[in-house]
Amino acid sequence: MTTMDTRELLQKVGVNLELHDQLIAYNNKLFEATIRSAPNRPAAMEYFDSAFHASHSSRVGEILDYRTRGGKSIGTFCIYVPDEIALAAGVLPIPLCGGSHWPVDYADKMFPRDICPLIRSTFGMAFSETCPYKKLKDASVGETTCDVKKKAWDLLGFEVMEVPQKKAAVDRDLWLSEVIRFRSFVEKLSGITVTADRLKETIKLVNKRRRVLQTVNDFRRLPNPPISGLDALLVSQIALSQDIQIFISGCERLIEELHQRIKQGISAYQHAGPRILVAGTPSPMGNAKVHYALESSGLRVVADESCTGMRYYRDLVDESPADLDGMMKAIADRYFSIDCSCFSPNKERIENILRTIDEYDIDGVVHNILSFCHTYNVEAGIVDKALAKIEIPSLKIVTDYSFEDIEQLRVRIESFSELLKPVMT
Ligand code: BJ8
């Protein structure tokens, strides 16, 4: 797509070109300074780099074409919204969480400043007319996870899925009924009935995306990972924004190259620094600050626990049910196993973190908490109690998307590295 094509396209979908230029200039500068700063990147990352830029150009064109042909789409903000069901009804889910600092002030139009940057960024883009997807959707589907999200959906009149906050049988039943209600919602939107055959296909497709993500991330378990934490983060971010089939092909090329790198003894890192698990809030596209701060300070991020990490691809939907009811139950069960900190208690998250520490040979955990995200911030204390028992040090970083505190972070990361020093020698 030429530059002219892109500008025409953006204008067509109602984007304010002047502000959008500022947003893109800001995002591109950070992208070069963070993700692309890593040495020795696999050549196959080129697809993911171009997909980053495509999210505000050719991907917009693809979705516009799809809609011109009669396709429907919804905006989503959380990994609890089941892609399989939307796709089976011919509805394209477009994850819309923002990761850029540039638009946050534009959110002030409707929201207080002391809320999490993910929400401010997302709606800052919408309110500044720089989100190219604003007019490319038939509805927005929110969910009752954290307080700020719940109230934002109320304010903006979104469709809302009720995510229970506990995991008893009664909550599981409620969640299943919400998943069934979501099916009716998307069916009504598109006029397409979800059949067992169609749902079977989309379950397999979405599982395939999870499987390639699992395979890419399995390489990070190795003593000398052939892919950096920054690149692995970009792969996860792109999974949320791009066409599933094209994304899977991009991952397959990357996997092939990572196998070659292993054979040739090529590591993504120049030094074997401490192995870090980053836990906590998601880092949507545009935000790689904590990963960058860690890896440019000599630590290796070899695992991500967040929704832009394992929480997104860890569990598959059971593919064995043959009837529609069985498939709906399998989907509900899979999404109910997500260990978001909105749950009380949330012991699955602790178990998952401990298992990851073991499987990825983790030396230290870094809590990456977006400012004002109270559930992850407080839950970090519960995680730390479990870490203390196995003598794994942790560092809690509470920050937003801006780079103002980067030097402060470096100082704290350096002191944290001291605790991990025995492993560095
Ligand atoms: S399943 S983590 S995507 S809710 S960071 S908006 S929780 S105040 S993003 Fe999330 Fe779904 Fe959970 Fe994952 Fe609120 Fe926290 Fe902000 Fe958050």
Residues whose N, C-alpha, C, O or C-beta is under 5 A from the ligand:
A	BS01	BJ8	F77 C78 I79 C116 L118 T145 C146 T281 C307 C340 L370 F372 C373
